[in-house]
Amino acid sequence: MNRNVLLLTLCQATMMTSVSLVLSSSALIGAQLSPGPELATLPLAIQYLATLLMLFPLAWCMQRLGARTTFVCSALAGALGLFMAAAGIYLESFFLFAVSGLLIGIFNGAGQYYRFAAADAVAIEHKSLAISLTLSGGLLAALLGPNLALWSRDALGPDFFASFLILAIIATSSALLAGALRLPDQNSSEPSDKSSSRDSLSRASLLKNPGILIAILAAVGSYAVMNLLMSATPLAMMHCGFGFDDTAWVIQWHLVAMFAPSFFTGQLIQRFGCIPVMLLGCMLSFGSIGIGILGVELIHFEAALVLLGLGWNLLYIGASSLLVEHCHPTDSHRARALNNTLVFTGVTGATLISGSLASTMSWAAINLYAALPVLLIMVGLLLFRLQTRACPSAIRAS
């Protein structure tokens, strides 16, 4: 494996360990500290909002200061935020716990560029594989995060206080890993001769490229649906009488399903193409929703969340590869920042409403709402496939 891809995979693992533990515990901590149940997911939503707001500044920092410096500073900011979250838990301060999400969100925001940095570090024929392998770092997080929550939940003082202290140390280790990166110049992939170079397109112009448009649509829709159902799961399971051990188990296997296929998804894309792989992701997502509608036993939550993770993996890696494939090098920073910003707009909105939906609606009804974006993605992919066959040259990066 390429040295930079390996380091970025480990960075992904540390960042996703933080994400997985926070996802397993944040709504429950919020429910204990917040003045009302409708605010239980507010700290998580603030974290996603911070990620959203920082995506364009982080892209600018990567272009001006370099990816390594940006990744190191972001990881240190995340470590500070996780220490603040631990302090909020210890002091029983909902405000401090919620505000800590601003700094944690910076760490998570930088993590959205790990896969693209890996793609920049390899030859063009290996880009989808590099993206897929980088995201496979989430598998380690899937195994470590929820188990870490179980082992450390009541180790020191209030529930999860020790968990967030450990996460702060893990985020610090991510800064050390990022410091060892030796990435190419961010502009090295751009055309060197003046005849082939051009000005960067505006964000509106980028969306006129059908390949970029459907890539962003699929990334936004798949991530929003996945996050809505994943964020609502701990509260829905609590309402159904399940304990935290059951919830952590379900979230753990969901995260395994999200990232374990990454060892193979890149190869599937190389063999069959992005669109067929993404359509399979849509079918798996529909399977998850169907199981969620059928019942609220533990087996239903387990099976639904596993299929949800598998579907997200194929859709998200496929969308990332499609974006790289159809984006001109001159537009790469702007297109990636636009993609990540729109993704986390959807994620923030989905997280913000998940607590309210879980408190006021049945699990089956929530799943029915989640089916609409998946249907939209599938229709868009089919239309794009038809357009590609009719006029292949019209959808390439120009």
C-alpha positions in Angstrom: 0.0 0.0 0.0 1.2 3.5 -0.8 2.7 5.1 2.4 0.5 8.2 2.2 -2.6 6.1 1.7 -1.7 4.0 4.7 -1.2 7.0 6.9 -4.4 8.6 5.7 -6.2 5.3 6.4 -5.0 5.4 10.0 -6.0 9.1 10.2 -9.5 8.0 9.0 -9.5 5.3 11.6 -8.8 7.7 14.5 -11.3 10.3 13.2 -14.0 7.7 12.8 -13.3 6.2 16.2 -14.2 9.6 17.6 -17.3 9.7 15.4 -18.5 6.2 16.3 -18.2 6.7 20.0 -19.9 10.1 19.9 -22.7 8.7 17.7 -23.2 5.9 20.2 -23.3 8.2 23.3 -24.1 11.8 22.3 -27.8 11.5 22.2 -27.9 9.6 25.5 -25.6 12.2 27.2 -27.7 15.0 25.6 -30.9 13.4 27.0 -29.4 13.4 30.5 -28.0 16.9 30.4 -30.5 18.8 28.2 -33.5 20.8 29.6 -35.8 18.9 27.2 -35.8 15.6 25.2 -36.2 17.5 21.9 -32.7 18.9 22.5 -31.0 15.6 23.0 -29.4 15.6 19.5 -28.5 19.3 19.5 -24.8 18.7 20.5 -24.4 16.3 17.6 -26.1 18.7 15.3 -23.8 21.5 16.4 -20.9 19.2 15.6 -22.2 18.6 12.1 -22.9 22.3 11.7 -19.3 23.2 12.6 -18.1 20.6 10.1 -20.4 22.2 7.5 -19.1 25.7 8.1 -15.5 24.7 8.1 -15.4 22.7 4.8 -14.7 25.6 2.5 -12.1 27.2 4.9 -10.4 23.8 5.3 -10.2 23.4 1.5 -8.7 26.9 1.3 -6.2 26.0 4.0 -5.2 22.8 2.1 -4.6 24.7 -1.0 -2.6 27.5 0.7 -0.9 25.8 3.6 -0.9 22.2 2.5 -2.9 19.1 3.5 -0.5 18.0 6.1 -0.6 21.2 8.1 -4.3 21.4 7.8 -4.8 17.8 9.0 -2.4 18.3 12.0 -4.1 21.5 13.2 -7.6 20.1 12.7 -6.8 17.0 14.8 -5.4 19.2 17.6 -8.6 21.3 17.5 -10.5 18.0 17.8 -8.5 16.9 20.8 -9.2 20.2 22.6 -12.9 19.8 21.8 -13.0 16.3 23.1 -11.4 17.5 26.4 -14.1 20.2 26.6 -16.8 17.5 26.1 -15.3 15.5 28.9 -15.4 18.6 31.1 -19.0 19.2 30.2 -19.9 15.7 31.2 -18.0 16.0 34.5 -19.5 19.4 35.3 -23.0 18.3 34.1 -23.0 21.3 31.7 -25.1 20.8 28.7 -23.8 24.1 27.3 -20.2 23.1 27.5 -20.9 19.7 26.1 -22.8 21.2 23.2 -20.2 23.9 22.4 -17.4 21.3 22.4 -18.9 20.1 19.1 -17.6 23.2 17.4 -14.0 22.0 17.8 -14.8 18.4 17.2 -16.5 19.4 14.0 -13.3 20.9 12.7 -11.6 17.5 13.2 -14.4 15.7 11.4 -14.4 18.3 8.6 -10.7 17.7 7.8 -11.5 14.0 7.8 -13.8 14.5 4.8 -10.7 15.3 2.7 -8.6 12.3 3.7 -10.0 10.2 0.8 -9.4 13.0 -1.7 -5.9 13.5 -0.5 -5.3 9.8 -1.0 -6.6 10.0 -4.5 -4.2 12.8 -5.2 -1.3 10.7 -4.0 -1.7 7.9 -6.5 -1.9 7.4 -10.3 -5.2 8.0 -12.0 -6.0 4.3 -12.5 -5.7 3.7 -8.8 -7.8 6.7 -7.5 -11.0 4.8 -6.8 -9.0 2.1 -5.0 -7.2 4.7 -2.9 -10.5 6.3 -1.9 -11.9 2.9 -1.0 -8.9 1.8 1.0 -8.8 5.1 2.9 -12.4 4.7 4.0 -11.6 1.2 5.1 -9.9 2.8 8.2 -13.5 3.2 9.5 -13.5 -0.6 10.0 -11.0 -0.3 12.9 -13.1 2.5 14.3 -16.3 0.4 14.0 -14.6 -2.3 16.1 -13.0 0.1 18.6 -15.4 3.0 19.1 -18.6 1.3 20.5 -16.5 -1.2 22.5 -14.5 1.7 23.9 -17.7 3.3 25.0 -18.8 0.1 26.8 -15.4 -0.5 28.5 -14.9 3.1 29.6 -18.5 4.3 30.1 -18.3 4.2 33.9 -14.5 3.9 34.4 -14.1 7.4 35.9 -16.9 9.5 37.5 -19.9 10.3 35.4 -20.9 8.0 32.5 -18.7 8.5 29.4 -16.3 11.0 31.1 -13.4 8.6 30.7 -14.6 7.8 27.1 -14.1 11.3 25.9 -10.7 11.7 27.7 -9.5 8.6 25.7 -10.9 10.1 22.5 -8.9 13.3 23.1 -5.7 11.2 23.3 -6.7 9.4 20.1 -7.3 12.7 18.3 -3.8 13.8 19.4 -2.4 10.6 17.8 -4.1 11.5 14.6 -2.1 14.8 14.6 1.1 12.8 14.9 0.1 10.5 12.0 -0.8 13.5 9.8 2.5 15.0 10.6 4.2 12.0 9.0 2.5 12.6 5.6 4.5 13.4 2.5 1.8 14.5 0.1 2.4 15.9 -3.4 1.8 19.6 -4.1 -2.0 20.2 -4.2 -1.6 21.9 -7.6 0.7 19.3 -9.0 -2.1 17.4 -10.8 -3.1 20.5 -12.7 -2.1 20.9 -16.3 1.4 22.5 -16.7 1.0 23.9 -20.2 -1.0 27.0 -20.8 -2.9 25.6 -23.7 -4.6 22.9 -21.5 -5.2 25.1 -18.4 -8.2 27.2 -17.7 -9.9 29.2 -15.0 -11.7 27.4 -12.2 -15.5 27.2 -12.8 -18.0 28.7 -10.4 -20.0 26.5 -8.1 -23.1 27.0 -10.3 -21.2 26.0 -13.4 -19.8 22.9 -11.7 -23.4 21.7 -11.1 -24.1 21.9 -14.9 -21.8 18.9 -15.4 -24.2 15.9 -15.1 -21.5 13.7 -13.7 -20.7 16.1 -10.9 -24.4 16.8 -10.2 -25.3 13.2 -9.8 -22.2 12.4 -7.7 -23.1 15.2 -5.3 -26.8 14.2 -5.2 -25.9 10.7 -4.4 -23.4 11.7 -1.7 -25.8 14.1 -0.1 -28.8 11.8 -0.2 -27.0 8.7 1.0 -25.2 10.4 3.8 -28.4 12.2 5.0 -30.5 9.1 5.0 -27.8 7.1 6.7 -27.3 9.7 9.4 -31.0 10.3 10.0 -31.6 6.6 10.7 -28.3 6.1 12.6 -28.8 9.2 14.8 -32.4 8.2 15.6 -31.6 4.6 16.3 -30.3 5.0 19.9 -33.4 7.0 20.9 -35.8 4.7 19.0 -34.2 1.6 20.7 -34.4 3.4 24.1 -38.1 4.0 23.5 -38.5 0.3 22.6 -37.0 -0.7 26.0 -33.5 -1.7 24.8 -30.4 -0.9 27.0 -27.2 0.8 26.0 -25.4 -2.5 25.4 -27.9 -3.5 22.7 -27.6 0.0 21.2 -23.8 -0.1 21.1 -24.0 -3.6 19.5 -26.3 -2.4 16.7 -24.2 0.7 16.0 -21.0 -1.3 16.0 -22.3 -3.7 13.4 -23.7 -0.8 11.4 -20.3 0.8 11.3 -18.6 -2.5 10.4 -21.0 -2.7 7.5 -20.3 0.9 6.5 -16.5 0.3 6.2 -15.7 -3.4 5.8 -16.7 -3.5 2.1 -14.2 -0.7 1.4 -11.5 -3.3 0.8 -13.5 -4.5 -2.2 -15.7 -1.5 -3.3 -12.8 0.2 -5.2 -12.2 -3.1 -7.2 -15.9 -3.4 -7.9 -15.9 0.1 -9.3 -12.9 -0.6 -11.4 -14.5 -3.6 -12.9 -18.2 -2.6 -13.2 -18.1 1.2 -13.1 -19.6 3.7 -10.6 -23.2 3.6 -11.6 -23.9 -0.1 -11.3 -22.2 -0.2 -7.9 -24.2 2.8 -6.7 -27.5 1.3 -8.0 -26.7 -1.8 -5.9 -26.2 0.6 -2.9 -29.7 2.0 -3.5 -31.2 -1.5 -3.5 -29.5 -2.4 -0.2 -30.7 0.9 1.3 -34.3 0.0 0.3 -33.8 -3.4 1.9 -32.8 -1.6 5.2 -35.8 0.6 5.1 -38.1 -2.3 4.4 -36.8 -4.2 7.4 -37.1 -1.1 9.6 -40.8 -0.9 8.6 -41.4 -4.6 9.4 -40.7 -4.4 13.2 -38.8 -3.1 16.2 -37.3 -6.3 17.6 -33.5 -6.3 18.1 -33.1 -8.4 15.0 -34.9 -5.8 13.0 -32.6 -3.0 14.2 -29.5 -5.2 13.6 -30.4 -6.2 10.1 -31.7 -2.8 9.0 -28.6 -1.0 10.3 -26.2 -3.5 8.6 -28.0 -3.1 5.2 -28.0 0.6 5.8 -24.2 0.6 6.2 -23.6 -1.6 3.2 -25.8 0.6 1.0 -24.1 3.8 2.2 -20.6 2.3 1.5 -21.4 1.5 -2.2 -23.2 4.8 -2.7 -20.7 7.1 -1.0 -17.5 5.6 -2.4 -19.2 5.4 -5.8 -20.2 9.1 -5.6 -16.7 10.1 -4.4 -15.1 8.2 -7.3 -17.6 9.7 -9.8 -16.8 13.2 -8.6 -13.0 12.6 -9.1 -13.7 11.1 -12.5 -15.8 14.0 -13.8 -14.0 16.9 -12.2 -11.3 18.9 -14.1 -8.1 19.2 -11.9 -8.5 23.0 -12.0 -11.8 22.7 -10.2 -10.9 19.9 -7.7 -10.7 22.0 -4.6 -13.9 24.0 -5.3 -15.8 20.8 -6.3 -14.7 18.8 -3.3 -15.5 21.7 -0.9 -18.9 22.1 -2.6 -19.6 18.4 -2.3 -18.6 18.1 1.3 -20.5 21.3 2.2 -23.8 20.1 0.7 -23.2 16.6 2.2 -23.0 18.1 5.7 -25.8 20.5 5.1 -27.9 17.4 4.7 -26.3 15.6 7.6 -26.7 18.5 9.9 -30.4 18.9 9.0 -31.0 15.1 9.3 -29.3 15.0 12.7 -31.1 18.1 14.0 -34.6 16.6 13.2 -33.7 13.0 14.2 -34.3 13.6 17.9 -37.7 15.3 17.3 -38.8 12.6 14.8 -37.7 9.8 17.2 -39.8 11.4 20.0 -42.9 12.0 18.0 -43.1 9.4 15.2 -42.9 5.6 15.0 -39.8 3.9 13.7 -41.7 2.7 10.6 -42.8 6.2 9.8 -39.3 7.5 10.0 -38.1 4.8 7.6 -40.8 5.7 5.1 -39.6 9.3 5.0 -36.1 8.0 4.5 -37.2 6.1 1.4 -37.9 9.3 -0.6 -34.2 10.5 -1.0 -33.1 7.0 -1.9 -35.8 6.8 -4.6 -34.6 10.2 -5.9 -31.0 9.0 -6.1 -32.0 5.9 -8.0 -34.0 7.8 -10.6 -31.1 10.3 -11.0 -28.6 7.4 -11.5 -30.8 5.7 -14.1 -31.3 9.0 -16.0 -27.5 9.7 -15.9 -26.8 6.1 -17.2 -29.2 6.7 -20.1 -27.6 10.1 -20.9 -24.1 8.5 -20.7 -25.0 5.9 -23.3 -26.6 8.4 -25.6 -23.8 11.0 -25.4 -20.7 9.8 -23.5 -18.7 12.9 -24.3 -21.2 15.3 -22.8 -20.6 14.2 -19.2 -16.8 14.2 -19.1 -14.8 16.9 -17.3 -14.1 19.8 -19.6 
